[in-house]
Amino acid sequence: MSSRQSEHQLAAILQSAVSLYPVDDNSASLQLRSIDTTPPAALHPYEPIAQDGIIAAWEAGKNIHLRGRAESEPGATVTLTFNGESWHSTVNQWGYWNASMPPSVLHGLADGAYSLTLTITDKAGNSTDTQVEFGIYVDKTIKPTLTVDPISGDNAVSVAEGIYGVDVHGSATHMPNNSHVTLTLAGKTYTGSVNGQGEWTATIQEQDLQALQDGVYSLKVSATDPNGKTATTHQDVTLITHVSSLPHISFDKVTADNVINKEESQNDLTFSGDLSVVVPGQQLLLCSGDAVYHAQIGSDGHWQVTIPASDVASFIALGEVRVYALDGAGNSTDAMLELNVVTKLPDIYYEINIGGDTTLNQQEAQHDLSFYLEGVRELTINGKNYTPVDGTVTISAADLQALPDGEVSALATRGDEYGNHDTQIIENLFNVAIHQLPTMTLNQPFGDGVLDAVEVNNWHLIQGSSTHLEQGSVVTLTLGDQSYSATVKADGNWSLTILAGQLAPLDDGSYQMKVSAQDKAGNVATAMQPVTIDSHEAVASASSEPAGTLLANVSAGSLDHSDQHGDASILRGSETHYNASDSSYTLADHLQQQHPLQTVV
């Protein structure tokens, strides 16, 4: 509610009272007055206490004054209150006021920030307070201090950090609010101010950073307290704010041929190279997987680091190394080194074909043996060295014949253009079977080697023996244009049966009965026996005479007979006689069963 509304409300109340209680004698009259409830405008001193808001030691013995002009009516009371005490003055007819307090109020107060209260009270009793801040710094024994926070967090400014300039922060003691702090860098001055919490900030502009050469500088920070005492501190700061200061990383050859071979991977391995520039705090890191190594860097930018033998294999396993160049300001550049690592020789490959297999027999040993071989520089067989020519190894017949029977193993000496080398045994390169050759025997066939007309119609068992032939080896017997087969038994013997009449187609004459067999290597064993075929003389011819007649066509002197009807005498060979009578059916039948090709009844 406004003061004017209050006055109207009060007048209405009083008017009602007069109506209720009239005065007859006119001895009294009702008077209405307005009531002022509006507070006066706040006081605003012309200047801070002690001109700068700071009471210094040299000002501590003087009264502390505040003055100004009030917007309130003359006669208003001005009260200054501090530390529980108050002092009063009055606004003069022109509206000016002047308040002060004695210096004694400062006794016992510690240096620091304080506030007092200015109160203006008008004649109606309305009042308004104003707080006035000021500082007391009267103790000359206290020295101000300054600290500088790490610039950019690490006292180094990188390219990225310097793009927009750098704020420098710190703190101060015994320094009033708004006190000036001066920074000096490379001859140029920058100004900051202290806030109410004793913290200060100053800014170095980006153009100033770019104007400075990269390097290490000393930053000077100073400030003076109200008593004229100065605090100074220094802070080294590394400035690397130019892209041109970021080094290019180059690499030397890791090995003479820049290929890491097996032997090199098992020894200490040195990486080296150069940096195009070297700046303060320069570091170089070599990284592979989780492994990190720090290189040594010379003043000329040459760097190197040695990986111990125990770590080399794992360090180069990825086939690349990442290198990081770091400087004291936190700038970084990196480069990738791809490694050429060849620690394994290619597998040995060869192709051997000795007559369709890989076993050398006696016949094959009479000729040189050539075969294809890959991945070998020199091959040693039976103490003799062979060098492949365009991938082909040739073993002379003489060398082949000097090999013992059995599996042939070879010592392969391998190597490549990168310096890898080793030896490897090639087991069972091929087999040799040239010394223990198979043999065969053939027993005389037909008892006497002669097959006559009677024997040609008998079964005949042909037998023999063998050595160095496996059980089951096939034995082939040939006689004339006929051939027969048998197999070798576990004891080396063999046999076969020629059925009756199977040899009948052979013409009479002299023959060689031959048996042959070969071992797994293809070595052939043979045996022969002379045979005479004499089976076509004294052979009866078939007749178309009626049954009951015994006929024989024989050579002169081979058959005796009489003219008696029904009687016959047949000479078989030169020894056995068969006599028959009365048509001799029984004898003929017997002869037919024994020699069906010689007699017919």
Phi and psi in degrees as a GROMACS rama.xvg file:
@    title "Ramachandran Plot"
@    xaxis  label "Phi"
@    yaxis  label "Psi"
@TYPE xy
-77.451  164.556  SER-2
-64.7085  -35.6032  SER-3
-67.5761  -39.6094  ARG-4
-64.0713  -36.4361  GLN-5
-63.8298  -40.9441  SER-6
-63.4017  -44.7043  GLU-7
-63.3618  -40.5101  HIS-8
-65.1278  -42.3829  GLN-9
-64.83  -39.444  LEU-10
-63.3168  -39.4035  ALA-11
-64.6127  -39.6859  ALA-12
-63.3501  -44.9596  ILE-13
-65.61  -38.9337  LEU-14
-62.4652  -37.7204  GLN-15
-65.0581  -37.8491  SER-16
-63.952  -38.628  ALA-17
-64.5473  -39.5562  VAL-18
-64.7576  -36.9533  SER-19
-75.8739  -33.4809  LEU-20
-127.795  81.2993  TYR-21
-70.1876  153.036  PRO-22
-107.253  120.919  VAL-23
-84.8432  -32.3749  ASP-24
-94.4071  6.64051  ASP-25
53.6249  23.8008  ASN-26
-76.6937  -16.4308  SER-27
-136.053  155.225  ALA-28
-135.698  153.189  SER-29
-87.7113  128.136  LEU-30
-116.52  130.75  GLN-31
-105.21  133.433  LEU-32
-128.11  151.559  ARG-33
-87.2983  150.296  SER-34
-114.955  126.503  ILE-35
-89.0209  116.789  ASP-36
-119.855  10.8466  THR-37
-86.7701  123.197  THR-38
-69.7778  150.303  PRO-39
-73.0151  160.268  PRO-40
-65.775  147.337  ALA-41
-64.7461  152.507  ALA-42
-83.2447  142.416  LEU-43
-128.632  105.743  HIS-44
-60.6546  148.95  PRO-45
-64.7378  -37.1049  TYR-46
-144.178  161.963  GLU-47
-64.406  164.749  PRO-48
-59.555  136.095  ILE-49
57.0568  30.9348  ALA-50
72.625  -30.7844  GLN-51
-124.346  7.29711  ASP-52
79.4536  7.72054  GLY-53
-127.939  127.344  ILE-54
-96.3821  107.557  ILE-55
-88.8797  174.9  ALA-56
-60.1623  -39.0962  ALA-57
-72.8367  -11.8366  TRP-58
-101.884  -3.33207  GLU-59
-68.1275  -19.8593  ALA-60
-91.5184  5.37971  GLY-61
-110.495  156.099  LYS-62
-61.4467  151.205  ASN-63
-102.537  114.215  ILE-64
-107.017  147.474  HIS-65
-138.364  140.009  LEU-66
-145.028  161.693  ARG-67
177.228  -166.499  GLY-68
-128.341  128.554  ARG-69
-92.3518  151.493  ALA-70
-90.0261  -3.86004  GLU-71
-82.7316  171.587  SER-72
-70.8865  154.835  GLU-73
-57.3851  150.679  PRO-74
93.0097  -8.7073  GLY-75
-64.5312  148.98  ALA-76
-92.9409  133.782  THR-77
-110.063  123.654  VAL-78
-117.238  128.792  THR-79
-105.571  122.731  LEU-80
-121.688  128.778  THR-81
-150.856  132.228  PHE-82
52.1773  39.781  ASN-83
85.4355  -1.63877  GLY-84
-114.881  153.633  GLU-85
-131.469  150.594  SER-86
-136.818  140.356  TRP-87
-117.619  150.619  HIS-88
-149.948  175.094  SER-89
-127.539  145.235  THR-90
-73.5999  125.21  VAL-91
-78.3884  -178.473  ASN-92
-64.2682  -18.4147  GLN-93
-97.9131  1.35956  TRP-94
92.2244  0.903143  GLY-95
-84.7214  150.206  TYR-96
-136.253  158.703  TRP-97
-151.363  120.04  ASN-98
-125.379  147.695  ALA-99
-151.164  161.385  SER-100
-136.331  152.013  MET-101
-74.1934  156.596  PRO-102
-65.6429  -15.7915  PRO-103
-64.3174  -21.2561  SER-104
-67.1871  -16.4008  VAL-105
-83.0519  -13.8247  LEU-106
-61.8905  131.625  HIS-107
83.6227  -3.97105  GLY-108
-87.5287  136.744  LEU-109
-76.0032  151.858  ALA-110
-61.8851  141.88  ASP-111
157.32  -164.077  GLY-112
-95.2039  138.557  ALA-113
-139.62  174.274  TYR-114
-146.581  149.362  SER-115
-122.503  167.956  LEU-116
-117.563  128.955  THR-117
-104.259  123.383  LEU-118
-120.325  128.799  THR-119
-109.442  129.694  ILE-120
-123.389  123.132  THR-121
-82.8954  179.118  ASP-122
-67.7012  -23.7717  LYS-123
-81.764  -2.85285  ALA-124
91.1314  1.47678  GLY-125
-76.3523  144.186  ASN-126
-140.496  157.635  SER-127
-140.231  134.958  THR-128
-99.93  148.802  ASP-129
-134.107  129.197  THR-130
-91.2688  133.848  GLN-131
-120.36  117.321  VAL-132
-86.8279  144.347  GLU-133
-160.263  168.989  PHE-134
-121.621  149.021  GLY-135
-116.941  116.79  ILE-136
-134.914  80.702  TYR-137
-115.073  -6.18977  VAL-138
-88.7849  107.731  ASP-139
-75.7231  -11.0878  LYS-140
-79.2083  -15.0261  THR-141
-88.6972  128.556  ILE-142
-102.523  138.438  LYS-143
-71.2629  154.917  PRO-144
-132.173  155.022  THR-145
-133.029  142.362  LEU-146
-129.46  154.72  THR-147
-120.037  123.898  VAL-148
-69.0164  152.74  ASP-149
-53.0808  124.484  PRO-150
-71.1728  126.925  ILE-151
57.5898  22.2141  SER-152
89.19  -22.0817  GLY-153
-140.899  16.7757  ASP-154
58.3643  34.8597  ASN-155
-148.282  141.974  ALA-156
-117.888  120.106  VAL-157
-90.8766  178.178  SER-158
-57.9984  -47.4604  VAL-159
-66.8526  -38.3925  ALA-160
-72.5314  -24.7684  GLU-161
-91.1502  -0.16968  GLY-162
-61.582  -39.8592  ILE-163
-112.031  23.5366  TYR-164
83.3277  174.243  GLY-165
-131.316  129.183  VAL-166
-88.9874  131.025  ASP-167
-107.222  127.912  VAL-168
-117.477  158.139  HIS-169
-171.429  -169.552  GLY-170
-136.236  161.073  SER-171
-140.264  150.358  ALA-172
-121.506  152.456  THR-173
56.3225  36.6352  HIS-174
-128.158  121.09  MET-175
-65.1208  162.756  PRO-176
-57.9097  137.647  ASN-177
74.0375  10.3071  ASN-178
-64.6962  147.839  SER-179
-85.8642  140.793  HIS-180
-120.757  133.671  VAL-181
-112.049  128.147  THR-182
-108.819  138.997  LEU-183
-126.979  122.366  THR-184
-132.787  119.671  LEU-185
51.4053  41.4291  ALA-186
84.8424  -5.27481  GLY-187
-107.002  141.007  LYS-188
-105.624  140.936  THR-189
-130.284  144.9  TYR-190
-117.328  137.927  THR-191
-129.461  179.026  GLY-192
-138.417  154.949  SER-193
-93.0915  134.989  VAL-194
-92.828  -176.823  ASN-195
-65.4652  -18.144  GLY-196
-94.4064  6.77654  GLN-197
80.2606  16.3071  GLY-198
-102.133  147.297  GLU-199
-133.033  156.341  TRP-200
-144.527  139.645  THR-201
-140.01  151.934  ALA-202
-118.565  131.845  THR-203
-100.161  120.9  ILE-204
-71.3683  152.807  GLN-205
-63.2418  -34.7904  GLU-206
-67.096  -30.4364  GLN-207
-70.551  -37.5167  ASP-208
-64.6465  -42.6551  LEU-209
-66.6474  -25.7346  GLN-210
-77.4531  -13.7057  ALA-211
-94.8021  140.784  LEU-212
-67.7043  145.77  GLN-213
-64.385  140.717  ASP-214
162.638  -166.217  GLY-215
-103.913  129.567  VAL-216
-124.885  158.452  TYR-217
-105.059  121.048  SER-218
-95.9287  126.418  LEU-219
-103.737  132.29  LYS-220
-125.195  129.95  VAL-221
-142.797  154.974  SER-222
-157.946  154.174  ALA-223
-123.206  132.118  THR-224
-82.1419  174.902  ASP-225
-60.875  -19.5939  PRO-226
-94.277  8.15845  ASN-227
84.8132  7.83781  GLY-228
-88.3511  133.002  LYS-229
-106.701  137.25  THR-230
-111.108  136.106  ALA-231
-136.813  140.807  THR-232
-144.062  160.432  THR-233
-127.313  149.37  HIS-234
-143.032  122.828  GLN-235
-74.5222  138.363  ASP-236
-137.597  136.166  VAL-237
-96.4289  124.424  THR-238
-111.419  114.529  LEU-239
-133.744  83.9385  ILE-240
-113.858  4.113  THR-241
-106.568  133.509  HIS-242
-59.8958  -30.2912  VAL-243
-65.229  -14.5033  SER-244
-88.0866  -3.4539  SER-245
-83.1669  122.244  LEU-246
-77.2963  150.608  PRO-247
-90.3164  135.427  HIS-248
-101.989  127.429  ILE-249
-121.669  161.824  SER-250
-126.159  141.478  PHE-251
-84.961  169.684  ASP-252
-63.8537  137.385  LYS-253
-71.0839  -38.6719  VAL-254
-133.441  179.487  THR-255
-58.0288  -37.8338  ALA-256
-106.851  6.86977  ASP-257
63.8726  22.7664  ASN-258
-125.76  128.765  VAL-259
-89.6474  114.216  ILE-260
-93.5328  -177.431  ASN-261
-62.5802  -46.0196  LYS-262
-62.8686  -40.9647  GLU-263
-67.7044  -29.5311  GLU-264
-75.7621  -9.36087  SER-265
-105.644  6.44474  GLN-266
-126.033  170.025  ASN-267
-54.1579  140.678  ASP-268
-127.611  124.821  LEU-269
-104.294  127.837  THR-270
-103.96  141.709  PHE-271
-151.85  168.893  SER-272
174.033  -158.26  GLY-273
-139.197  150.494  ASP-274
-106.857  137.216  LEU-275
-67.6628  -30.7172  SER-276
-140.596  155.857  VAL-277
-125.115  123.706  VAL-278
-117.516  166.575  VAL-279
-55.5212  138.826  PRO-280
73.1138  20.4293  GLY-281
-65.5719  132.4  GLN-282
-132.676  157.549  GLN-283
-137.651  125.959  LEU-284
-117.067  134.026  LEU-285
-106.525  126.285  LEU-286
-128.604  138.325  CYS-287
-148.659  114.83  SER-288
63.7881  -127.774  GLY-289
-93.3633  -2.50976  ASP-290
-85.6272  133.774  ALA-291
-132.76  129.896  VAL-292
-126.716  139.953  TYR-293
-96.4153  128.259  HIS-294
-88.2634  154.798  ALA-295
-89.9752  133.827  GLN-296
-118.928  125.665  ILE-297
-83.8259  166.577  GLY-298
-62.9164  -23.1899  SER-299
-86.8902  2.2182  ASP-300
92.345  -5.71915  GLY-301
-75.4489  135.285  HIS-302
-128.698  155.974  TRP-303
-160.41  154.503  GLN-304
-150.552  140.728  VAL-305
-111.132  125.685  THR-306
-90.6496  125.345  ILE-307
-64.5651  151.189  PRO-308
-53.89  -36.6967  ALA-309
-66.0147  -19.9376  SER-310
-107.748  -8.55054  ASP-311
-61.3828  -47.0573  VAL-312
-57.1315  -46.2866  ALA-313
-72.1064  -31.3464  SER-314
-69.1129  -34.7166  PHE-315
-97.2402  2.24929  ILE-316
-62.1525  -32.3642  ALA-317
-78.0622  -13.7089  LEU-318
80.7586  8.93637  GLY-319
-156.166  155.638  GLU-320
-131.301  130.337  VAL-321
-97.0597  129.794  ARG-322
-116.887  130.183  VAL-323
-118.084  130.974  TYR-324
-105.027  118.778  ALA-325
-116.958  148.013  LEU-326
-122.527  179.101  ASP-327
-67.7067  -13.9396  GLY-328
-97.7102  -1.07876  ALA-329
91.5726  4.06537  GLY-330
-69.4355  151.167  ASN-331
-146.426  144.374  SER-332
-131.494  159.623  THR-333
-143.891  163.391  ASP-334
-150.215  153.774  ALA-335
-109.793  130.941  MET-336
-109.989  113.953  LEU-337
-85.4367  131.112  GLU-338
-98.446  140.535  LEU-339
-100.24  106.626  ASN-340
-117.575  118.482  VAL-341
-131.517  99.1776  VAL-342
-113.949  -4.17247  THR-343
-119.934  135.946  LYS-344
-83.0881  150.133  LEU-345
-65.0704  154.77  PRO-346
-63.2815  149.259  ASP-347
-75.9458  134.24  ILE-348
-131.825  135.053  TYR-349
-147.977  156.157  TYR-350
-131.391  118.803  GLU-351
-124.601  128.28  ILE-352
-134.428  109.481  ASN-353
-112.817  91.3387  ILE-354
62.18  34.8334  GLY-355
94.0505  -5.13144  GLY-356
-142.809  -164.317  ASP-357
-118.417  25.7469  THR-358
-116.985  129.988  THR-359
-91.6869  119.475  LEU-360
-100.567  -178.362  ASN-361
-64.9247  -41.0378  GLN-362
-64.8632  -41.844  GLN-363
-68.6379  -25.5085  GLU-364
-73.456  -5.92784  ALA-365
-82.278  -3.88633  GLN-366
-128.37  155.071  HIS-367
-60.5083  148.895  ASP-368
-114.015  123.461  LEU-369
-119.253  140.785  SER-370
-149.885  160.589  PHE-371
-86.9272  135.64  TYR-372
-140.555  132.283  LEU-373
-128.762  139.882  GLU-374
87.0029  16.0799  GLY-375
-132.307  134.464  VAL-376
-89.9868  -33.3256  ARG-377
-150.653  140.693  GLU-378
-120.823  129.409  LEU-379
-112.115  121.011  THR-380
-129.465  124.465  ILE-381
54.7052  37.6726  ASN-382
81.7891  1.95574  GLY-383
-115.423  140.106  LYS-384
-97.0418  140.889  ASN-385
-131.667  132.963  TYR-386
-108.524  122.596  THR-387
-62.5564  139.922  PRO-388
-117.008  113.561  VAL-389
53.2553  38.1953  ASP-390
82.8159  6.13271  GLY-391
-116.505  131.296  THR-392
-108.286  134.049  VAL-393
-122.228  126.184  THR-394
-109.862  125.855  ILE-395
-69.1899  160.019  SER-396
-60.2027  -38.7874  ALA-397
-62.1541  -40.9943  ALA-398
-68.6256  -35.9901  ASP-399
-63.5831  -42.1381  LEU-400
-70.7741  -16.1272  GLN-401
-87.3237  -6.22888  ALA-402
-77.5606  140.523  LEU-403
-75.5788  158.568  PRO-404
-64.3155  149.519  ASP-405
118.896  -168.656  GLY-406
-71.8682  139.456  GLU-407
-104.522  118.922  VAL-408
-103.807  152.09  SER-409
-131.484  148.917  ALA-410
-98.539  116.009  LEU-411
-98.9978  123.519  ALA-412
-98.0955  119.968  THR-413
-114.19  159.336  ARG-414
-174.6  158.935  GLY-415
-134.154  179.831  ASP-416
-73.2452  -7.94692  GLU-417
-96.9796  2.1055  TYR-418
96.0602  1.32051  GLY-419
-73.6668  140.919  ASN-420
-157.876  150.126  HIS-421
-167.774  178.489  ASP-422
-124.23  148.796  THR-423
-145.656  139.273  GLN-424
-86.1487  127.688  ILE-425
-98.7535  107.045  ILE-426
-77.5449  141.008  GLU-427
50.7296  55.1069  ASN-428
-60.6631  -46.5933  LEU-429
-159.551  174.737  PHE-430
-112.985  150.962  ASN-431
-121.024  132.079  VAL-432
-142.81  78.0382  ALA-433
-129.526  -5.91189  ILE-434
-107.948  -43.4494  HIS-435
-94.7783  86.6783  GLN-436
-88.3364  150.522  LEU-437
-72.831  151.459  PRO-438
-131.688  159.081  THR-439
-140.48  150.483  MET-440
-125.119  153.688  THR-441
-131.35  114.906  LEU-442
-67.2463  151.091  ASN-443
-61.3764  124.144  GLN-444
-78.8117  159.294  PRO-445
59.6735  18.2124  PHE-446
81.834  -47.9155  GLY-447
-125.976  5.52422  ASP-448
82.3823  4.85079  GLY-449
-118.345  132.177  VAL-450
-109.794  109.381  LEU-451
-97.4188  -173.398  ASP-452
-66.2437  -30.0727  ALA-453
-78.1246  -46.2964  VAL-454
-68.049  -22.4716  GLU-455
-64.5541  -22.1969  VAL-456
-100.2  13.1472  ASN-457
-103.93  161.605  ASN-458
-79.4229  143.459  TRP-459
-131.515  129.023  HIS-460
-93.6598  118.241  LEU-461
-104.348  130.943  ILE-462
-134.592  162.185  GLN-463
-173.609  -171.602  GLY-464
-138.093  172.264  SER-465
-152.085  162.793  SER-466
-132.249  151.031  THR-467
57.7731  30.1598  HIS-468
-118.514  133.985  LEU-469
-72.5513  154.34  GLU-470
-57.6589  135.175  GLN-471
93.4591  -7.68978  GLY-472
-60.0707  142.411  SER-473
-84.6893  129.399  VAL-474
-106.676  128.747  VAL-475
-112.897  126.273  THR-476
-110.051  131.503  LEU-477
-125.177  140.468  THR-478
-145.152  113.475  LEU-479
63.8776  -128.597  GLY-480
-99.232  13.9374  ASP-481
-107.238  148.717  GLN-482
-139.637  152.118  SER-483
-140.443  156.646  TYR-484
-124.688  150.703  SER-485
-147.208  173.277  ALA-486
-126.843  151.278  THR-487
-78.3096  135.382  VAL-488
-87.1983  174.556  LYS-489
-60.1714  -30.6975  ALA-490
-88.1459  3.57716  ASP-491
92.2618  -11.5295  GLY-492
-80.4514  159.591  ASN-493
-145.593  159.046  TRP-494
-161.56  156.659  SER-495
-151.417  161.795  LEU-496
-118.463  130.234  THR-497
-99.2795  121.225  ILE-498
-71.3484  158.991  LEU-499
-58.109  132.569  ALA-500
83.6108  -8.68952  GLY-501
-66.2949  -27.2744  GLN-502
-93.7093  -1.47077  LEU-503
-56.9438  -35.0148  ALA-504
-66.858  -13.8677  PRO-505
-73.7505  135.879  LEU-506
-69.515  154.97  ASP-507
-64.5417  147.037  ASP-508
149.329  -172.062  GLY-509
-96.6646  137.078  SER-510
-134.943  165.852  TYR-511
-116.032  117.287  GLN-512
-84.3541  125.666  MET-513
-124.276  134.852  LYS-514
-118.455  145.572  VAL-515
-148.167  155.021  SER-516
-158.42  160.369  ALA-517
-135.272  150.617  GLN-518
-82.5655  -177.241  ASP-519
-63.9193  -25.9113  LYS-520
-79.9367  -10.2729  ALA-521
95.2953  4.30904  GLY-522
-70.0014  132.72  ASN-523
-105.164  134.111  VAL-524
-115.826  139.503  ALA-525
-135.367  157.981  THR-526
-148.796  147.731  ALA-527
-137.784  151.368  MET-528
-136.751  137.806  GLN-529
-72.8727  141.3  PRO-530
-133.51  139.388  VAL-531
-113.168  128.235  THR-532
-101.217  121.543  ILE-533
-140.37  62.6054  ASP-534
-114.533  1.21464  SER-535
-103.601  -6.40843  HIS-536
-89.2632  146.292  GLU-537
60.4705  40.3703  ALA-538
-110.536  125.372  VAL-539
-69.7288  145.377  ALA-540
-100.136  152.113  SER-541
-69.6011  142.242  ALA-542
-122.667  154.479  SER-543
-103.602  14.5032  SER-544
-65.2687  158.653  GLU-545
-64.0818  159.313  PRO-546
-63.8645  146.17  ALA-547
101.551  -6.47645  GLY-548
-109.874  129.114  THR-549
-103.042  116.139  LEU-550
-118.076  151.584  LEU-551
-149.522  129.319  ALA-552
-105.726  106.929  ASN-553
-131.233  165.618  VAL-554
-74.126  157.848  SER-555
-60.0298  135.346  ALA-556
86.1995  -7.30307  GLY-557
-97.6652  -10.1812  SER-558
-143.175  129.277  LEU-559
-108.079  139.523  ASP-560
-150.607  165.199  HIS-561
-117.103  169.876  SER-562
-87.8634  -0.906532  ASP-563
-68.473  137.237  GLN-564
-68.0915  131.266  HIS-565
83.3139  -3.28658  GLY-566
-108.871  137.075  ASP-567
-148.328  147.601  ALA-568
-129.045  122.31  SER-569
-114.612  127.801  ILE-570
-95.9642  118.464  LEU-571
-98.597  110.926  ARG-572
68.5459  -135.389  GLY-573
-122.651  10.9201  SER-574
-125.615  -45.7801  GLU-575
-100.69  133.908  THR-576
-114.761  140.671  HIS-577
-120.384  126.949  TYR-578
-108.256  140.866  ASN-579
-140.959  156.129  ALA-580
-141.827  164.543  SER-581
53.6605  59.0921  ASP-582
74.3244  -10.1286  SER-583
54.1581  38.2721  SER-584
-63.1425  -41.3195  TYR-585
-65.3584  -42.1268  THR-586
-66.3776  -41.2084  LEU-587
-62.4322  -42.528  ALA-588
-60.2863  -41.8  ASP-589
-62.193  -44.5586  HIS-590
-66.0843  -37.0048  LEU-591
-64.5079  -38.3257  GLN-592
-66.9135  -37.8082  GLN-593
-82.5835  -40.8122  GLN-594
-136.686  73.019  HIS-595
-63.8297  -21.8379  PRO-596
-85.4082  -9.10332  LEU-597
-103.851  -27.6124  GLN-598
-131.498  147.284  THR-599
-136.324  134.551  VAL-600
